[in-house]
Each structure stands twice: as structure tokens, then as C-alpha cells.
Amino acid sequence: MEDYKSGPLATRKAASKKATDKFPSKIPIICQKSTSSVLPSLAKSKFLIPKSLEVLEFERLIRKRISLDEREAIFFLINGKIMPRKDSTMEQVYEKEKDEDGFLYVIYTEENFIG
């Protein structure tokens, strides 16, 4: 798994700014599977998604990209927490949880981390 956060902060900030300047109605996201997950990896990890996209639609997008059946469990983590309500927009999630570099980092796994 590529570690996008290992690059220089200034470079990552420039990349997210370039994306949001070019596509102001979209959010830059980096989505990767957990290192402990047995789910398939995404072919690409960087996404520009519409701000208005709901969390549920983002989940469907990722499920489709990894060919995961609707009956199989998948959990999304942002900053170590389960992603918020499925009717939240990705813009709401982004504004609250984006990294200092301007990207929203999302980890997916089949494990439920709720204790």
C-alpha cells in the first residue's frame, strides 16, 4: 500500500490545491484498504468526487470498484473513526475531517472496530 502521507507536506498541499483549484466542486480523497484487510485493493487510490455525494454513494462507488457484494461488510475509517452517517455529504465529512494537506484520507476494511 502506498503511503501518501510519507511525501513532503508542501508537495501534498500543492497537489490538493491544484485539484481543488481545477475542480472547485470536487473533493480530493485518498482511499486505501487497511493493511490488515483481506478485501481487494483499489486499482487507484486518489479520487476527486463531487462535494454533494452522500457517504452512502461513496460506499457504493468503492464497493463497485473492488467488486464487493452488498451483503459483505465494509467499514470506512477517517482519522481512526468510523465514517459518519450515510446521509451526510462528503463535503460535510471533508470539512470536518480533512488532513492539513487538504486531502481526506479514508481507510476501508471488513473488520468492525466498534468496541
Residue, then its C-alpha position, 0 to 999 in steps of 0.5 A: m500500500e502506498d503511503y501518501k502521507s510519507g511525501p513532503l507536506a508542501t508537495r501534498k498541499a500543492a497537489s490538493k490545491k491544484a485539484t481543488d483549484k481545477f475542480p472547485s466542486k470536487i473533493p480530493i480523497i485518498c482511499q486505501k484498504s487497511t493493511s490488515s484487510v483481506l478485501p481487494s485493493l483499489a486499482k487507484s487510490k486518489f479520487l476527486i468526487p463531487k462535494s454533494l455525494e452522500v457517504l452512502e454513494f461513496e460506499r457504493l462507488i468503492r464497493k463497485r470498484i473492488s467488486l464487493d457484494e452488498r451483503e459483505a461488510i465494509f467499514f470506512l475509517i477517517n482519522g481512526k473513526i468510523m465514517p459518519r452517517k450515510d446521509s451526510t455529504m462528503e463535503q460535510v465529512y471533508e470539512k470536518e475531517k480533512d488532513e492539513d494537506g487538504f486531502l481526506y484520507v479514508i481507510y476501508t476494511e471488513e473488520n468492525f472496530i466498534g468496541 
